[in-house]
């Protein structure tokens, strides 16, 4: 039934500020913009990260909520520290879940939980091309 995630969506009251923050985090500009929605294509699989004007947010509990999607990073401690340096606040510090599986998450400046993970299985299935350089994310 589930074939893979199509888009992860984050909400922000200041959509342009969120787009600027995520452009800095990802090292890329959004590829798609319409009023109330901005989208990036991220990483090896060009996964979609959408930013939605908070006016369209369905009701949620107060504070960070929802599932945590973990984006693979090659250097988890460096990625986590970079997110904190860019204004994220710690939600879950780096936590090892077994050999080859480490997660962390921050709350972005707009109240969304952003998870990062080093996942050896994912890395093995996505080898870097010769001459490719890691991105900032």
JOZIKA-V207556 format. One record per residue. N is the residue number from 1. RES is the residue in one small letter. PHI is phi in radians with two decimals (999 if undefined). NEAR is the number of other ideal C-beta (glycine too) atoms within 12 Angstrom. Layout:
BEGIN
n = (N & N)
res = (RES & RES)
phi = (PHI & PHI)
near = (NEAR & NEAR)
END
This chain:
BEGIN
n = (1 & 2 & 3 & 4 & 5 & 6 & 7 & 8 & 9 & 10 & 11 & 12 & 13 & 14 & 15 & 16 & 17 & 18 & 19 & 20 & 21 & 22 & 23 & 24 & 25 & 26 & 27 & 28 & 29 & 30 & 31 & 32 & 33 & 34 & 35 & 36 & 37 & 38 & 39 & 40 & 41 & 42 & 43 & 44 & 45 & 46 & 47 & 48 & 49 & 50 & 51 & 52 & 53 & 54 & 55 & 56 & 57 & 58 & 59 & 60 & 61 & 62 & 63 & 64 & 65 & 66 & 67 & 68 & 69 & 70 & 71 & 72 & 73 & 74 & 75 & 76 & 77 & 78 & 79 & 80 & 81 & 82 & 83 & 84 & 85 & 86 & 87 & 88 & 89 & 90 & 91 & 92 & 93 & 94 & 95 & 96 & 97 & 98 & 99 & 100 & 101 & 102 & 103 & 104 & 105 & 106 & 107 & 108 & 109 & 110 & 111 & 112 & 113 & 114 & 115 & 116 & 117 & 118 & 119 & 120 & 121 & 122 & 123 & 124 & 125 & 126 & 127 & 128 & 129 & 130 & 131 & 132 & 133 & 134 & 135 & 136 & 137)
res = (x & x & x & x & x & x & x & x & x & x & x & x & x & x & x & x & x & x & x & x & x & x & x & x & x & x & x & x & x & x & x & x & x & x & x & x & x & x & x & x & x & x & x & x & x & x & x & x & x & x & x & x & x & x & x & x & x & x & x & x & x & x & x & x & x & x & x & x & x & x & x & x & x & x & x & x & x & x & x & x & x & x & x & x & x & x & x & x & x & x & x & x & x & x & x & x & x & x & x & x & x & x & x & x & x & x & x & x & x & x & x & x & x & x & x & x & x & x & x & x & x & x & x & x & x & x & x & x & x & x & x & x & x & x & x & x & x)
phi = (999 & -1.49 & -1.95 & 2.38 & -1.42 & -1.63 & -2.60 & -1.72 & -2.02 & -2.09 & -1.83 & -2.62 & -1.20 & -1.93 & -1.07 & -1.17 & -1.13 & -1.12 & -1.09 & -1.14 & -1.12 & -1.21 & -1.08 & -1.17 & -1.06 & -1.49 & 1.31 & -2.46 & -1.68 & -1.09 & -1.74 & -2.49 & -2.48 & -2.43 & -0.94 & 1.51 & -2.64 & -2.37 & -2.35 & -2.01 & -1.89 & -2.15 & 1.30 & -1.02 & -1.69 & 0.89 & -1.10 & -1.73 & -2.03 & -1.87 & -1.94 & -2.09 & -0.95 & -1.07 & -1.07 & -1.72 & -1.20 & -1.21 & -1.02 & -2.41 & -1.09 & -1.17 & 1.52 & -1.03 & -2.66 & 1.75 & -1.29 & -1.87 & -1.63 & -1.72 & -1.57 & -1.18 & -2.32 & -1.34 & -2.23 & -1.09 & -1.01 & -1.17 & -1.11 & -1.08 & -1.11 & -1.13 & -1.09 & -1.13 & -1.13 & -1.56 & 1.92 & -1.26 & -2.05 & -1.09 & -1.93 & -2.48 & -1.17 & -0.89 & -2.35 & -1.45 & -1.99 & 2.30 & -0.98 & 1.45 & -2.39 & -2.28 & -2.14 & -2.73 & -2.66 & -2.25 & -1.73 & -1.22 & -1.10 & -1.97 & 1.63 & -1.71 & -1.52 & -2.02 & -1.70 & -2.23 & -2.64 & -1.72 & -2.23 & -1.05 & -1.10 & -1.11 & -1.07 & -1.14 & -1.43 & -2.27 & -1.12 & -1.25 & -1.25 & -0.98 & 1.48 & -1.28 & -2.01 & -1.10 & -1.51 & -1.18 & -1.27)
near = (3 & 5 & 5 & 12 & 17 & 16 & 21 & 29 & 28 & 38 & 30 & 30 & 20 & 19 & 29 & 19 & 20 & 36 & 32 & 22 & 29 & 37 & 24 & 23 & 36 & 33 & 18 & 20 & 17 & 25 & 18 & 17 & 18 & 14 & 11 & 22 & 26 & 34 & 30 & 34 & 21 & 31 & 27 & 21 & 16 & 16 & 24 & 26 & 38 & 33 & 40 & 27 & 25 & 23 & 14 & 18 & 22 & 12 & 9 & 15 & 10 & 7 & 12 & 25 & 17 & 22 & 14 & 23 & 26 & 31 & 37 & 33 & 36 & 27 & 21 & 33 & 20 & 20 & 35 & 34 & 19 & 25 & 38 & 25 & 16 & 24 & 21 & 31 & 23 & 22 & 28 & 26 & 19 & 28 & 22 & 18 & 17 & 12 & 10 & 17 & 20 & 30 & 31 & 35 & 33 & 35 & 25 & 34 & 24 & 32 & 26 & 38 & 31 & 44 & 34 & 41 & 32 & 31 & 25 & 19 & 14 & 23 & 22 & 12 & 12 & 19 & 11 & 16 & 9 & 6 & 5 & 12 & 10 & 18 & 22 & 23 & 31)
END
